Amino acid sequence: MNEPMATYQSYLVRLWRDGLHAMWRASAQSVQTHEIVYFTDLDALFIFLGAQTTTSFSAAQTQEEAIGWSEEGASPGHAPVPPQPGAG
């Protein structure tokens, strides 16, 4: 998900929190590539989505600073785990 696509992008966005007073977390899964990127807060998700629609270097740099991590680069023990559908 490093380079913005020219005319169309589609993401499955999931939101969850680990408790009633916990911060919202998110993930965005590319429908085209199936890559999942995790976010520790909603601001990071919004920065990521904004960066996907621009080709400016500063937006890409901000994206790298803001996003949590991708499924490929997740640090063990640090990746947020979304609740499974139907669980709960």
PEMOVEN-V769524 format. One record per residue. RES is the residue in one small letter. D_CENTER is the distance of its C-alpha to the mean C-alpha in Angstrom with 1 decimal. Layout:
RES_D_CENTER + RES_D_CENTER
This chain:
m_10.1 + n_12.2 + e_14.5 + p_14.2 + m_16.2 + a_19.4 + t_19.9 + y_17.4 + q_13.8 + s_12.6 + y_9.4 + l_9.7 + v_7.7 + r_8.8 + l_10.0 + w_12.4 + r_14.4 + d_16.8 + g_19.8 + l_21.4 + h_21.1 + a_17.8 + m_14.9 + w_12.2 + r_9.0 + a_6.1 + s_4.1 + a_4.2 + q_7.3 + s_9.5 + v_12.8 + q_14.7 + t_13.6 + h_12.1 + e_9.6 + i_6.7 + v_3.8 + y_4.1 + f_4.8 + t_8.6 + d_9.2 + l_8.9 + d_10.2 + a_7.4 + l_5.3 + f_8.7 + i_9.4 + f_6.8 + l_8.2 + g_11.5 + a_11.5 + q_11.2 + t_14.4 + t_16.4 + t_18.0 + s_19.1 + f_19.0 + s_18.3 + a_15.1 + a_13.9 + q_15.2 + t_13.5 + q_10.0 + e_11.1 + e_12.4 + a_9.6 + i_6.4 + g_7.1 + w_7.6 + s_7.5 + e_9.7 + e_12.5 + g_12.5 + a_11.9 + s_14.8 + p_17.1 + g_17.4 + h_14.3 + a_11.5 + p_11.0 + v_12.6 + p_12.0 + p_15.5 + q_17.1 + p_18.3 + g_21.9 + a_21.8 + g_23.1
